[in-house]
Amino acid sequence: MEKRQRFSAEFKREAIRLVQTSGKPSATLARELGVPRNRLYKWVQDAEKKGGQAFRGSGRPKASQDELAALKRELARVKEENEILKKAAAYFARELP
């Protein structure tokens, strides 16, 4: 399976600028840039719709440090509870005839 290509926001903005100012057909520019033509069209559409908000990141918001720390604490607590339950289950299993 081929790994999906990733392009930086700067690359996308430059590609859009070339589409708008070079006078070359988009298909030619896409080939020169090594980008699928339909993806180049999508970038142009995104830039027109979102303006400066386009290409801000991977689409997944990054967790804040506080949220990450809270999740780590909760994970540690749940692991501890899980170990206690495993020990209790083993204890009671020995007591059964």
Wavefront OBJ file of the C-alpha trace (Angstrom):
o trace
v 0.000 0.000 0.000
v 1.351 3.394 -0.955
v 1.795 5.951 1.819
v -0.297 9.071 1.398
v 1.631 12.174 0.422
v 1.616 15.066 2.886
v 2.138 18.644 1.805
v 2.938 21.586 4.032
v 0.615 24.563 4.287
v 3.292 26.709 2.635
v 3.480 24.332 -0.322
v -0.312 24.411 -0.716
v -0.426 28.222 -0.573
v 2.347 28.482 -3.163
v 0.574 25.992 -5.431
v -2.639 28.037 -5.169
v -0.717 31.235 -5.941
v 0.734 29.578 -9.050
v -2.730 28.442 -10.177
v -4.041 31.980 -9.817
v -1.102 33.906 -11.296
v 0.937 31.726 -13.668
v -1.576 31.467 -16.475
v -0.704 27.787 -16.902
v -3.463 25.186 -16.971
v -4.064 23.570 -13.588
v -3.367 20.120 -15.019
v 0.082 21.251 -16.164
v 0.870 22.851 -12.803
v -0.309 19.754 -10.948
v 1.974 17.570 -13.054
v 4.934 19.952 -12.518
v 4.332 20.036 -8.755
v 3.798 16.281 -8.475
v 0.302 16.738 -7.079
v -2.868 14.997 -8.280
v -4.940 17.475 -10.301
v -8.086 16.916 -8.230
v -6.157 17.650 -5.027
v -4.920 20.949 -6.467
v -8.534 21.883 -7.296
v -9.563 20.959 -3.734
v -6.855 23.197 -2.266
v -8.074 26.118 -4.367
v -11.661 25.508 -3.229
v -10.596 25.266 0.427
v -8.641 28.520 0.162
v -11.625 30.281 -1.426
v -14.039 29.007 1.242
v -11.868 29.362 4.338
v -9.421 32.103 3.408
v -6.711 32.421 6.054
v -8.207 29.551 8.052
v -7.363 27.023 5.322
v -4.523 24.539 5.899
v -4.178 25.193 9.619
v -3.326 21.623 10.583
v -4.052 17.961 10.253
v -7.653 18.323 11.305
v -7.191 16.774 14.700
v -6.957 19.319 17.486
v -4.012 18.826 19.795
v -4.798 18.119 23.428
v -3.733 20.788 25.868
v -1.064 19.940 28.436
v -3.618 20.139 31.276
v -5.979 17.771 29.506
v -3.132 15.393 28.724
v -1.981 15.367 32.354
v -5.543 14.712 33.557
v -5.916 11.817 31.127
v -2.611 10.320 32.271
v -3.728 10.523 35.930
v -7.042 8.873 35.089
v -5.282 6.137 33.135
v -2.988 5.419 36.096
v -6.010 5.245 38.441
v -7.885 2.877 36.117
v -4.823 0.627 35.769
v -4.506 0.464 39.556
v -8.205 -0.403 39.926
v -7.821 -3.079 37.260
v -4.904 -4.676 39.145
v -6.926 -4.689 42.381
v -9.840 -6.385 40.618
v -7.526 -9.012 39.093
v -6.092 -9.819 42.533
v -9.567 -9.987 44.066
v -10.788 -12.292 41.310
v -7.782 -14.594 41.793
v -8.345 -14.617 45.590
v -12.011 -15.519 45.295
v -11.297 -18.129 42.612
v -9.036 -19.977 45.111
v -11.790 -19.941 47.727
v -14.302 -21.739 45.466
v -14.485 -25.525 45.873
l 1 2 3 4 5 6 7 8 9 10 11 12 13 14 15 16 17 18 19 20 21 22 23 24 25 26 27 28 29 30 31 32 33 34 35 36 37 38 39 40 41 42 43 44 45 46 47 48 49 50 51 52 53 54 55 56 57 58 59 60 61 62 63 64 65 66 67 68 69 70 71 72 73 74 75 76 77 78 79 80 81 82 83 84 85 86 87 88 89 90 91 92 93 94 95 96 97
